[in-house]
Amino acid sequence: MNDILAGMMSVCTPTALLLMAGGVVLGIVFGALPGLSATTGIALCLPITYRLGPIDAIALLIGIYVGGISGALISAILINVPGTVASAATTFDGYPMAQKGKAAEALGIGLMSSFIGTLLSFLALIFIAPTLAQITIHFSPFEYASIVLFSLTLIGTLISGSVVKGLMSGVLGVMLGCVGVAPGTGTVRFSFGLVQLSAGFSQTPAMVGVFALGSQLGLIAKGFKAKEDQIRQCKMHGFGMPFKEWLHHTPNIIRSALIGTGIGILPGIGGGTSNLIAYGVAKSTSKYPEKFGTGIPDGIIASETSNNASIGGALIPLLTVGIPGDTVTAMLLGALIIQGLTPGPLLFNNNGVFVYGLFTAVLISTILMIVIEYTGMRWIVKILGVARYMLLPIILVICMTGVYTSNNRMFDLVVMLFFGIVSFLLSRYGFPTPPLILGFILGPYLETYVMRAQQLGRGSLMPVFTHPVAMAFLVITVVFVISQIVKNRKRAKAQGDNPIEEVDD
């Protein structure tokens, strides 16, 4: 109890509070700018922490982390460009909602969902951190492979229109994710002699190309048809929905928070995957899946709750076993080492004040995040009032700047252009882009874990039958696929359509 009180008081100093507030603002800016992220913000501020004490340093970095994940929803909703990969699914319903003149409502829903997701993951961080971390640390490649395989089956829930086209888009995403060094063998493949492709396509330029450049090319093709008059009438009204309607979405909120926290615990996956999975699960369990992608709150809630819930999830293995859950916590690991702290079980015993100070920093940063973003939203919404022909070059310059500064490589701009053209052509000919993204992100994970599982099984995958958790996920995958097929056939039969070619899911 003494450590808890001392930890809370250590973060409630004027210096720590100012650093947290500045970190949240900086994180929101970096999260909202396409191509930049919380990782970039922490990397830039890491040298500053050399002269700070452990509590002040972690207060600043946690503020950037929380603000960066939440800030990405702003550009995702306003201009259909996810500030980070973690808000990719937010564009599916957030941007269509903004196009209907409900940008303020969409932002309010996204902001409130971010707050709830972070708060729930904070509770998980406090109460179940040690237990969850000890369970997942014993996961083998068989468990990881089965989890990723199940996640890939969610491509079916992201398909609108032709199932065949949706699956082709997903397969294309997996193929693009295979470019680069093959896991296990070290062989460079599909590089076509280009040294720049030896490491594969970077996620940042790929995501910006698909969501930013692809959508802007689509607008150019349509002739800049914008609804400026409707957009200028947007005003903030609470958090997008009445309280009773928020209660109606409680199952979606809890489910998405659990998905975000659980995936955040798994090393290396993080919010970039959790938001897509949570969106797919929300759609597959919805009573009106055909409305997803048209601008409904359910999709925004699922995406933003899950990606912010991954914050607490990613911190769990970092603090308890010293393994970062994503790229941001990898940077935090470096910051802790700089301060002379060694993450792991002994951290709770030897530095209890610091641990509870970090917990308190997450809570305070979450409160600062919702206050700062909500206060500034009324001016942020005015971005939509700018004429499209003026906004387009600004968006493109921001995207190009963010993509270039992420790795300082001109080749990343070429990657962005390539994925932008691919996205535009897919959309032009009726191929959905969400399966492309899910396949691109999860494909390499599946290949890596299957390869490791095969090595662990000495060339065989049969040992999977000795792993109960892996088998459970495989059974869930089979059941899920069968249920989706049955659901598609019933819906197609009811509509009088061909159940293979024209299924609205």
C-alpha positions as MATLAB code, in Angstrom:
seq = 'MNDILAGMMSVCTPTALLLMAGGVVLGIVFGALPGLSATTGIALCLPITYRLGPIDAIALLIGIYVGGISGALISAILINVPGTVASAATTFDGYPMAQKGKAAEALGIGLMSSFIGTLLSFLALIFIAPTLAQITIHFSPFEYASIVLFSLTLIGTLISGSVVKGLMSGVLGVMLGCVGVAPGTGTVRFSFGLVQLSAGFSQTPAMVGVFALGSQLGLIAKGFKAKEDQIRQCKMHGFGMPFKEWLHHTPNIIRSALIGTGIGILPGIGGGTSNLIAYGVAKSTSKYPEKFGTGIPDGIIASETSNNASIGGALIPLLTVGIPGDTVTAMLLGALIIQGLTPGPLLFNNNGVFVYGLFTAVLISTILMIVIEYTGMRWIVKILGVARYMLLPIILVICMTGVYTSNNRMFDLVVMLFFGIVSFLLSRYGFPTPPLILGFILGPYLETYVMRAQQLGRGSLMPVFTHPVAMAFLVITVVFVISQIVKNRKRAKAQGDNPIEEVDD';
ca = [
       0.000    0.000    0.000;
       2.856    2.387    0.769;
       4.308    1.795   -2.708;
       0.922    2.484   -4.319;
       0.459    5.806   -2.533;
       4.077    6.824   -3.093;
       3.821    5.931   -6.779;
       0.651    7.963   -7.224;
       2.139   10.974   -5.473;
       5.360   10.792   -7.492;
       3.443   11.435  -10.733;
       1.245   14.183   -9.308;
       4.049   16.754   -9.192;
       3.838   19.918  -11.343;
       6.807   18.809  -13.471;
       5.410   15.341  -14.193;
       1.929   16.705  -14.956;
       3.313   19.300  -17.377;
       5.443   16.669  -19.087;
       2.411   14.378  -19.417;
       0.265   17.163  -20.866;
       2.998   18.120  -23.329;
       3.477   14.470  -24.224;
      -0.237   13.986  -24.883;
      -0.364   17.047  -27.157;
       2.746   15.930  -29.023;
       1.365   12.403  -29.309;
      -1.947   13.642  -30.723;
      -0.096   15.679  -33.352;
       2.163   12.792  -34.331;
      -0.759   10.377  -34.337;
      -2.913   12.628  -36.513;
      -0.183   13.255  -39.114;
      -0.206   10.369  -41.643;
       3.058    8.446  -41.674;
       4.107    9.563  -38.213;
       3.190    7.726  -35.025;
       3.673    7.475  -31.278;
       6.848    5.504  -31.997;
       8.286    8.459  -33.911;
       7.345   10.869  -31.141;
       8.953    8.719  -28.463;
      12.069    8.218  -30.590;
      12.455   11.996  -30.952;
      11.927   12.621  -27.242;
      14.038    9.723  -25.988;
      17.248   11.839  -25.789;
      15.377   14.342  -23.607;
      14.805   11.658  -20.974;
      18.564   11.300  -20.371;
      18.462   14.279  -18.028;
      15.118   13.425  -16.436;
      14.429   11.170  -13.499;
      12.658    7.820  -14.049;
       9.190    9.112  -13.072;
       9.386   12.304  -15.166;
      10.799   10.389  -18.120;
       8.068    7.749  -18.112;
       5.394   10.451  -17.604;
       6.484   12.164  -20.819;
       6.726    8.954  -22.844;
       3.435    7.500  -21.606;
       1.732   10.784  -22.525;
       3.080   10.510  -26.079;
       2.008    6.852  -26.257;
      -1.592    7.487  -25.176;
      -1.969   10.649  -27.275;
      -0.400    9.053  -30.346;
      -2.738    6.057  -30.466;
      -5.834    8.202  -29.939;
      -4.783   11.076  -32.229;
      -4.745    8.799  -35.269;
      -8.549    8.755  -35.323;
      -8.652   12.447  -36.287;
      -7.172   12.064  -39.767;
      -8.832    8.656  -40.198;
     -12.274   10.219  -39.795;
     -11.731   13.645  -41.363;
      -9.701   12.814  -44.477;
      -9.864    8.990  -44.692;
      -6.171    8.703  -43.828;
      -5.307    6.687  -40.691;
      -2.621    8.547  -38.774;
      -1.211    5.157  -37.774;
      -1.839    1.535  -38.713;
      -3.743    1.156  -35.441;
      -6.629    3.274  -36.806;
      -6.920    1.644  -40.220;
     -10.351    0.157  -39.441;
     -11.582    3.530  -38.160;
     -11.668    4.787  -41.740;
     -14.174    2.090  -42.753;
     -17.080    3.794  -40.960;
     -15.548    7.010  -39.631;
     -14.967    8.660  -42.999;
     -18.362    7.671  -44.495;
     -19.977    9.083  -41.365;
     -18.073   12.360  -41.834;
     -19.172   12.478  -45.479;
     -22.775   12.380  -44.275;
     -22.187   15.591  -42.339;
     -21.667   13.774  -39.023;
     -17.950   14.404  -38.588;
     -18.415   15.799  -35.068;
     -20.457   12.778  -34.016;
     -17.869   10.395  -35.487;
     -15.031   12.206  -33.709;
     -16.950   12.189  -30.428;
     -17.642    8.462  -30.712;
     -14.030    7.740  -31.598;
     -12.709    9.867  -28.751;
     -15.003    8.323  -26.155;
     -14.185    4.819  -27.416;
     -10.478    5.613  -27.145;
     -10.957    6.780  -23.564;
     -12.956    3.681  -22.583;
     -10.514    1.324  -24.311;
      -7.499    2.840  -22.565;
      -9.305    2.899  -19.216;
     -10.312   -0.778  -19.455;
      -6.794   -1.781  -20.456;
      -5.511    0.240  -17.481;
      -7.667   -1.871  -15.187;
      -6.324   -5.015  -16.863;
      -2.798   -3.690  -16.426;
      -3.311   -3.351  -12.681;
      -5.346   -6.430  -11.799;
      -4.431   -9.163  -14.272;
      -1.010   -8.155  -15.606;
       1.134  -10.794  -13.879;
      -1.291  -13.671  -14.550;
      -1.860  -12.902  -18.242;
       1.799  -12.317  -18.913;
       2.810  -15.600  -17.311;
       0.277  -17.469  -19.469;
       1.219  -15.922  -22.810;
       4.954  -16.121  -22.196;
       4.615  -19.893  -22.464;
       2.922  -19.704  -25.879;
       4.832  -21.585  -28.566;
       4.834  -20.885  -32.323;
       1.923  -23.343  -32.598;
      -0.302  -21.069  -30.491;
       0.768  -17.933  -32.346;
       0.241  -19.574  -35.751;
      -3.273  -20.720  -34.839;
      -4.198  -17.264  -33.522;
      -2.972  -15.548  -36.683;
      -4.735  -18.144  -38.861;
      -7.989  -17.413  -37.068;
      -7.384  -13.691  -37.578;
      -6.926  -14.232  -41.313;
     -10.331  -15.910  -41.564;
     -11.805  -12.530  -40.606;
     -11.086  -11.456  -44.189;
     -14.478  -12.972  -44.914;
     -16.179  -10.469  -42.598;
     -14.519   -7.510  -44.332;
     -15.841   -8.440  -47.775;
     -18.589   -6.376  -49.345;
     -20.041   -7.456  -52.667;
     -18.406  -10.317  -54.532;
     -16.842  -12.896  -52.223;
     -14.479  -13.975  -54.994;
     -13.186  -10.414  -55.429;
     -12.795  -10.023  -51.684;
     -10.783  -13.220  -51.379;
      -8.628  -12.221  -54.355;
      -7.922   -8.892  -52.632;
      -6.940  -10.725  -49.440;
      -4.655  -13.122  -51.329;
      -3.010  -10.147  -53.061;
      -2.332   -8.624  -49.635;
      -0.713  -11.848  -48.426;
       1.431  -11.991  -51.573;
       2.617   -8.405  -51.116;
       3.456   -9.225  -47.509;
       5.706  -12.064  -48.720;
       8.105   -9.677  -50.484;
      11.537   -9.623  -48.833;
      13.541  -12.069  -46.750;
      11.860  -15.433  -46.196;
      11.639  -16.361  -42.492;
      13.802  -19.283  -41.496;
      15.807  -19.546  -44.727;
      16.989  -15.937  -45.162;
      16.335  -16.118  -48.916;
      15.392  -12.843  -50.580;
      12.343  -13.317  -52.774;
      10.191  -11.236  -55.127;
      12.664   -8.341  -54.930;
      13.253   -8.264  -58.724;
      16.858   -7.307  -58.106;
      15.983   -4.204  -56.066;
      18.057   -3.940  -52.904;
      15.391   -1.704  -51.371;
      12.889   -4.572  -51.483;
      15.138   -7.027  -49.649;
      13.446   -6.079  -46.383;
       9.968   -6.070  -47.915;
       7.408   -3.277  -48.037;
       7.297   -1.040  -44.962;
       3.881   -0.842  -43.339;
       3.795    2.940  -43.011;
       4.132    3.856  -46.730;
       1.904    0.911  -47.666;
      -0.900    2.001  -45.336;
      -0.609    5.656  -46.324;
      -0.661    4.641  -49.978;
      -3.792    2.519  -49.612;
      -5.813    4.845  -47.419;
      -4.500    8.282  -48.350;
      -3.231    8.271  -51.906;
      -5.751    5.691  -53.117;
      -8.724    7.653  -51.771;
      -7.381   10.955  -53.118;
      -6.906    9.443  -56.560;
     -10.509    8.297  -56.339;
     -11.617   11.851  -55.534;
      -9.662   13.184  -58.492;
     -11.379   10.655  -60.741;
     -14.785   11.749  -59.420;
     -14.041   15.438  -59.915;
     -13.764   16.744  -56.299;
     -17.406   16.384  -55.414;
     -17.465   17.632  -51.822;
     -20.299   18.605  -49.501;
     -18.804   21.758  -48.048;
     -22.138   23.286  -47.028;
     -23.150   20.208  -45.102;
     -19.734   19.871  -43.486;
     -19.555   23.452  -42.231;
     -22.706   22.907  -40.166;
     -20.957   20.303  -37.962;
     -20.975   21.135  -34.268;
     -19.838   19.116  -31.291;
     -22.687   17.489  -29.386;
     -21.297   15.570  -26.433;
     -19.642   12.317  -27.434;
     -21.624   11.519  -30.553;
     -24.463    9.548  -28.945;
     -26.836    9.749  -25.966;
     -25.878    7.779  -22.877;
     -28.625    5.195  -23.484;
     -27.213    4.439  -26.925;
     -23.749    3.976  -25.446;
     -25.232    1.372  -23.104;
     -26.602   -0.429  -26.164;
     -23.031   -0.778  -27.467;
     -21.682   -2.219  -24.192;
     -21.132   -5.764  -25.589;
     -19.161   -4.349  -28.530;
     -17.081   -2.176  -26.202;
     -16.223   -4.986  -23.787;
     -15.500   -7.478  -26.571;
     -13.281   -5.030  -28.457;
     -11.421   -4.076  -25.262;
     -10.734   -7.742  -24.528;
      -9.488   -8.274  -28.091;
      -7.231   -5.218  -27.888;
      -5.816   -6.145  -24.504;
      -5.297   -9.784  -25.450;
      -3.577   -9.015  -28.750;
      -1.545   -6.255  -27.121;
      -0.072   -8.859  -24.775;
       1.145  -10.952  -27.721;
       4.662   -9.700  -28.585;
       5.049   -7.956  -31.938;
       1.398   -7.749  -33.014;
      -0.167   -4.758  -31.244;
      -2.899   -2.274  -32.182;
      -2.225   -2.465  -35.926;
      -3.841   -5.897  -35.928;
      -6.271   -5.598  -33.030;
      -8.389   -2.867  -34.653;
      -8.923   -4.930  -37.811;
      -9.752   -8.070  -35.859;
     -12.137   -6.248  -33.510;
     -13.857   -4.638  -36.501;
     -14.236   -8.008  -38.211;
     -15.628   -9.648  -35.079;
     -18.053   -6.754  -34.526;
     -19.316   -7.119  -38.077;
     -19.624  -10.905  -37.942;
     -21.614  -10.774  -34.683;
     -23.796   -7.822  -35.671;
     -27.506   -8.121  -36.466;
     -26.977   -5.750  -39.400;
     -23.531   -6.538  -40.917;
     -24.567   -5.047  -44.261;
     -24.498   -1.565  -42.672;
     -20.808   -1.778  -41.775;
     -18.764    0.438  -44.051;
     -21.647    2.864  -44.593;
     -20.933    5.054  -41.559;
     -22.289    3.494  -38.353;
     -20.976    3.909  -34.792;
     -20.371    0.172  -34.283;
     -17.314    0.092  -36.541;
     -15.715    3.171  -34.984;
     -16.313    1.838  -31.467;
     -14.786   -1.548  -32.269;
     -11.679   -0.079  -33.895;
     -10.913    2.696  -31.414;
     -11.732    0.695  -28.295;
      -9.482   -2.177  -29.345;
      -6.462   -0.179  -30.518;
      -6.393    1.877  -27.322;
      -6.938   -1.222  -25.201;
      -3.752   -2.596  -26.729;
      -1.822    0.110  -24.808;
      -2.312   -1.574  -21.462;
      -1.991   -4.987  -23.080;
       1.390   -4.164  -24.600;
       2.674   -2.821  -21.279;
       1.841   -6.073  -19.470;
       4.613   -8.267  -20.949;
       7.019   -5.310  -20.928;
       6.761   -4.798  -17.181;
       6.322   -8.385  -16.019;
       8.700  -10.338  -18.261;
      10.690   -7.630  -20.076;
       9.277   -8.390  -23.541;
       7.816   -5.439  -25.516;
       4.357   -6.005  -26.977;
       4.802   -3.621  -29.926;
       7.233   -1.084  -31.419;
       6.246    1.648  -28.969;
       6.889   -0.501  -25.914;
      10.196   -1.536  -27.496;
      11.153    2.136  -27.329;
       9.886    2.280  -23.736;
      12.090   -0.707  -22.933;
      15.091    1.304  -24.099;
      13.973    4.245  -21.964;
      13.721    2.035  -18.862;
      17.181    0.615  -19.463;
      18.550    4.148  -19.855;
      17.116    4.924  -16.414;
      18.872    1.873  -14.963;
      15.669   -0.173  -14.568;
      15.362   -3.796  -15.656;
      11.813   -4.828  -16.629;
      10.742   -8.196  -15.289;
       9.283   -9.835  -12.178;
      11.872   -8.196   -9.927;
      10.799   -4.725  -11.084;
       7.641   -5.004   -8.951;
       9.676   -5.981   -5.884;
      12.629   -3.623   -6.267;
      10.956   -0.595   -7.856;
       7.343   -0.769   -6.724;
       7.024    3.022   -6.469;
       8.064    3.411  -10.108;
       5.665    0.693  -11.322;
       2.653    2.262   -9.623;
       3.814    5.669  -10.780;
       3.711    4.329  -14.345;
       0.202    2.948  -13.762;
      -0.915    6.362  -12.494;
       0.716    8.058  -15.507;
      -1.399    5.914  -17.841;
      -4.575    6.935  -16.009;
      -3.757   10.655  -15.886;
      -2.614   10.685  -19.530;
      -5.923    9.082  -20.516;
      -7.865   11.828  -18.750;
      -5.652   14.534  -20.287;
      -6.126   12.947  -23.704;
      -9.915   13.150  -23.661;
      -9.904   16.701  -22.244;
      -7.362   18.054  -24.752;
      -8.876   16.347  -27.791;
     -12.456   17.220  -26.911;
     -11.535   20.852  -26.294;
      -9.849   21.131  -29.683;
     -12.348   19.118  -31.736;
     -14.589   22.069  -32.581;
     -11.723   23.650  -34.509;
     -10.446   20.386  -35.939;
     -13.802   19.645  -37.582;
     -13.445   22.842  -39.635;
     -10.808   21.075  -41.714;
     -13.664   19.456  -43.598;
     -14.908   22.865  -44.653;
     -11.839   23.391  -46.845;
     -12.520   22.841  -50.551;
     -11.246   19.493  -51.798;
      -9.011   20.993  -54.486;
      -7.241   22.977  -51.756;
      -7.136   20.154  -49.207;
      -5.770   17.527  -51.609;
      -2.262   18.963  -52.112;
      -1.958   19.638  -48.363;
      -2.873   16.018  -47.571;
      -0.415   14.712  -50.150;
       2.425   16.897  -48.828;
       1.739   15.769  -45.240;
       1.621   12.132  -46.334;
       4.842   12.391  -48.331;
       6.603   14.156  -45.463;
       5.436   11.600  -42.916;
       6.377    8.643  -45.128;
       9.828   10.022  -45.873;
      10.666   10.943  -42.277;
       9.585    7.518  -40.972;
      12.707    5.868  -42.499;
      14.417    8.737  -44.369;
      14.179    6.777  -47.633;
      13.031    8.127  -50.988;
      12.089    4.573  -51.945;
       9.272    4.678  -49.386;
       7.611    7.357  -51.509;
       7.710    4.919  -54.434;
       6.110    2.272  -52.210;
       3.392    4.736  -51.216;
       2.731    5.533  -54.884;
       2.614    1.836  -55.791;
       0.121    0.946  -53.054;
      -1.920    4.051  -53.833;
      -2.299    3.010  -57.464;
      -3.102   -0.587  -56.440;
      -5.760    0.671  -54.014;
      -7.266    2.979  -56.634;
      -7.441    0.238  -59.266;
      -8.950   -2.258  -56.823;
     -11.654    0.191  -55.777;
     -12.277    1.211  -59.388;
     -13.058   -2.368  -60.409;
     -15.056   -3.375  -57.342;
     -12.363   -5.089  -55.256;
     -12.577   -4.214  -51.504;
      -9.366   -2.891  -49.931;
      -9.865   -3.972  -46.256;
      -9.033   -7.639  -47.064;
      -5.890   -6.393  -48.825;
      -4.722   -4.679  -45.636;
      -5.566   -7.587  -43.349;
      -3.734  -10.018  -45.630;
      -0.728   -7.701  -45.933;
      -0.360   -7.311  -42.166;
      -1.132  -10.855  -41.028;
       0.357  -12.846  -43.914;
       4.007  -12.459  -42.794;
       3.059  -13.306  -39.201;
       1.404  -16.556  -40.278;
       4.366  -17.578  -42.411;
       6.862  -16.784  -39.655;
       5.028  -18.694  -36.952;
       4.283  -21.704  -39.192;
       7.976  -21.848  -40.104;
       8.980  -21.697  -36.436;
       6.393  -24.313  -35.525;
       7.736  -26.598  -38.237;
      11.258  -26.139  -36.929;
      10.088  -26.843  -33.395;
       8.339  -30.005  -34.641;
      11.456  -31.078  -36.570;
       9.839  -30.719  -39.945;
       6.315  -31.692  -38.881;
       3.276  -29.734  -37.793;
       1.644  -32.738  -36.133;
       2.797  -31.688  -32.615;
       0.024  -29.082  -32.806;
      -2.298  -31.806  -31.478;
      -0.350  -31.718  -28.213;
      -1.022  -27.986  -27.729;
      -4.548  -27.471  -26.316;
      -4.631  -23.704  -26.848;
      -3.532  -24.016  -30.480;
      -6.090  -26.748  -31.101;
      -8.806  -24.635  -29.497;
      -8.087  -21.760  -31.901;
      -8.014  -24.134  -34.872;
     -11.414  -25.526  -33.892;
     -12.756  -21.994  -33.466;
     -11.395  -21.157  -36.928;
     -13.167  -24.120  -38.549;
     -16.426  -23.368  -36.743;
     -16.182  -19.697  -37.682;
     -15.590  -20.453  -41.375;
     -18.489  -22.932  -41.495;
     -20.819  -20.485  -39.740;
     -19.866  -17.737  -42.190;
     -20.563  -20.015  -45.168;
     -23.946  -21.018  -43.747;
     -24.794  -17.394  -42.965;
     -23.799  -16.281  -46.466;
     -25.873  -19.006  -48.118;
     -28.938  -18.192  -46.034;
     -28.653  -14.495  -46.797;
     -28.057  -15.126  -50.479;
     -31.024  -17.485  -50.608;
     -33.218  -14.901  -48.910;
     -32.152  -12.256  -51.411;
     -32.357  -14.583  -54.386;
     -28.699  -14.085  -55.249;
     -25.908  -16.486  -56.124;
     -24.340  -17.522  -52.781;
     -20.867  -17.644  -54.276;
     -20.561  -14.561  -56.410;
     -22.882  -11.946  -54.921;
     -22.923  -12.125  -51.164;
     -23.182   -8.987  -49.072;
     -21.402   -9.569  -45.848;
];
